[in-house]
Every structure is written in structure tokens, then in C-alpha cells.
Amino acid sequence: MKLGRCVRSLGLAAVVSCAHVGPFVWVDDYAPPAEAVASRDYQIAPGDLLSVNVFRQEGMATRERVRQDGKISVPMLGDVLAAGRSPGVLTEEIQSRLKAYINAPIVTVAVEETRPLAVPVLGEVARPGQYNLEKGAGVLDALAAAGGFTDFAHRDRIFVLRRQPALVRIRCTFEALSRGQGRAIAFRLQPGDAVVVE
């Protein structure tokens, strides 16, 4: 009799411990940080290919891929931080710094090529790993790239880990994604995100 109660207690403890998924916010309740909402401009990222041109200064033109440290090298100025800035903000920065060398410089910065969206997909998926997705890809795209779920996956425990700057776990379900319910289907992955299936 005591053994039966003990086994039942252990089974209940296992269920309770598996039921705890840690802190998260449902995708329908997720609100991006105010600064992300305020800034709708494209943010330059490492791996992007930029062209920088200075009007009537052909020797100042450069075409550079943003390095992993987030910088590009500009003639006369050396290294300039590009990552995390919009092309407009970077244009103003370069223009301002060039005033020490050129009278009234007119600078244009263009993003010629964006880096692919590299997203790690981990946990109970067929092929865990990092996948290059199209810009604007959603959670379903990441799951498809990783070959779908394993037999042990909880289809209601799909999390996107996002730093903004603190880590937030955004939870969605496969049912909501596949049926296009709520905000799950419109949710877009961003550089630095990871998808985890428990």
C-alpha cells in the first residue's frame, strides 16, 4: 500500500516538474520595446554589404561588408560603427566627421545586400541547428527548416528567445501558428532570435 502511494507520488512529482516551463509571455501579449516601435528604419547588422559615396569625391567611395565588430572602414575616417544604426543615421555620422576634411560633404549610404537571417532552432525538432531564413520569416519557417517536430515535442511549448536588451521568452502554439490565430502568424523573427521547442 505504501509502495503504491510512493509510486503515485513520484508520478505526480514528475508531471508537476514537467509542467513548469519557466517565465514567458504569450505571443498575443508580447509588446516590443518602445525604441523598436519608434524606429521603423532598417537597422544595419554585421554581414550587410554597404556602399558609401561622397558627392564629387570619387576617391572617398567605398563598398564594404559590415564586420562582426559592427564596423566598416571609411577612407580618411578609419573605422566607423555601422551595426545597430539606420542608413540615415550612419549617413549623418559620416557626413559630420568628414566636415573636418571636406567643405559641406554630401554623403549617401545604401544597403546593397542584407545578411541572411540566421536563426538557431533547438530542442525537440528533427534537425536542430542554425538556419538561414529569408528576411521577414516567421516561426513556421524556422520549424520547417529544422524538419518539424520529434515525437517527444510539446506542440504548445514553442518559444522564441529574444534579447531586448534583457532576455524574453515569447511562447506560441503550433495550433495558433498553423491556423493563423491571433498574432502568432504575423510574428516575425529578428536577428539574434532563437527558436526552442520543448
N, C-alpha and C positions, 0 to 999 in steps of 0.2 A: 504493500500500500504506500509506504513512504517512498519507495523507488519510483512508483508511478507518478506521485506528486512531484518528485525531483525532476523526472524526465519532462513532465508538463511545464514545470517552472523554467527549465533550460530552454525548451522550445519557445516559450513566451518571451524569454530574455533575448533569444536570437531574433525573433520577429521585431521586438521593440528596438534593438540595436540597429537592425537593417532599416527600420522605418525612419530613423533620424538622418536627414540629408544635409544638415547644417544650414547656415543663414543664406537666404536667397531673396530675390524679388521676381515676381511673375512678370513675364514679358508685357502683359497688358498694363501692369502698374509701373513699368520702367520709364523713368524720365531722364533723358540725357542731361549732363551738366549744363548750366546756363551758358557758359562760354562756348560750348559746342553748338548750341542752338543759335547763339548770336552770330557765330562765324560760319556762314554757309559756303564760303570760298574753299576751293580745294587746298588742302594742306600738303605741302611738298614733303616727300618721305625719302629715306635712303633708297637708292636704286633708280629713282626717277632721272630721266635724261632732260637736262635744261639747256636752253640756248639763251645767252646773254649778249645783247647788241647795244652799242652806244652810237647814237646818230652822228654821222660824219667822222667816226673814229673806227675805221675798219680793223685796225690793229688791236683794238680792245675786245673784239668779238671772241666769244668762247662758247664751246659746246661741251658740257661736262655732265657726267653721271654723278649724282649725289653719293658721296662716300658713306660708309657705315657710321662715321662720326658725325654725319649730318651736314658736312661742309662741302663747298666747291671752291675751286681756286680761280680767282679773277685777276687778269693782268693788272699790275700796279697796286692792287689791294691785298693780294695773297689770299689766305683762307677766309671765307665768309660763310657764316652759318645759314643754311637754307632750310633744313628739315624743321617741320612744325610751323612754317610760315606760308602764307599765301604768296603767289607770284607777285601780287601788287605790293605787299609789304616788303618782299625781297627787293623789288624794283626801287622802292623809296630808300631802302638801306644802302644799296649800291650807289644810287644817284647822290645821296647825301655825302657818302665817303669820297666819291670822285670829285666833289667840288674843290677839294684841296689841290687837285691836279688839272682839272679841266673847267673852263668857264661855262656855266649853265649846261651841264651834261643832260642829255635826254636818253634814258635807259629803257629798254624793253626786256622783260624776262618771260620766256614761254616754256611751258612744259611740253616737250616734244613726245615724250613716251613715259607712261607711268609704269611703275614696277607692278608685277602681278600681286594679287592679294594672297599672301602666304598664311594659311591657317592650319595650325595643328588640330587634328581630330583624334581624340583619345578615348580610352575606356572600352566599353562593350560594342565595338564596331569590328567589321570583318578584317579591315586592313588599317590599323592605327598608323598614323604618320602625319607628315606635313604636306599639304596640298596647295598648289597654285590655282586660285579661283579667279574668275572674272570680277572686275570691279562691280560692286552692287550685288554680289552673290548673297544668298540667304543661307539659313541653317540647313534646309533641304539639299542645297547644292553641295554643302560640305559633307553631309551624310552620304549622299550618292557617290561622291568621290572616294569615300572610305569604304564603299562596298556594302553599306547598310548595316543593320544590327546583327549581333550574335544572338544565339538562342537564350542567353542569360540577361539580355538588355531589358531594362525597365523603360518602356516607351513613354512613360510620363516623367522621366528624370533626364531630360536633355538640358544641359547647362551651357551658356556662353560665359566664359570668364573674360571680363573686360576691366582694364585699368583706366581710371578717370579722375584723378590720379590714384585713388585708393581702389583696391580690387573689389569688384561687384560680381556676384553670380546671378545671371539672368536665366530664369527657368521657363521652359516651354514643353509642350507635349507633342508627340507625333500626331495625335488625332487633330489638334489645333492646326498644326502645320499642313497636314495632308488635306484637311477640309477647308483650309483658308479661313479659319475662325479667328476673330479678334485681331490683335496687332501682330501675331506670330508670323503670318505670311509676309507682312510688309517690313519686318525687322531685317535690317541689313548688317552684315558683318563688316568690321573695320580692321585696319592694320593693327596688329597686336592682340586680336581676339584669339581665343582657343575654344573649341567645342569639346565638351566631355559628356559621354553617355554613361550613366551608372547602371 
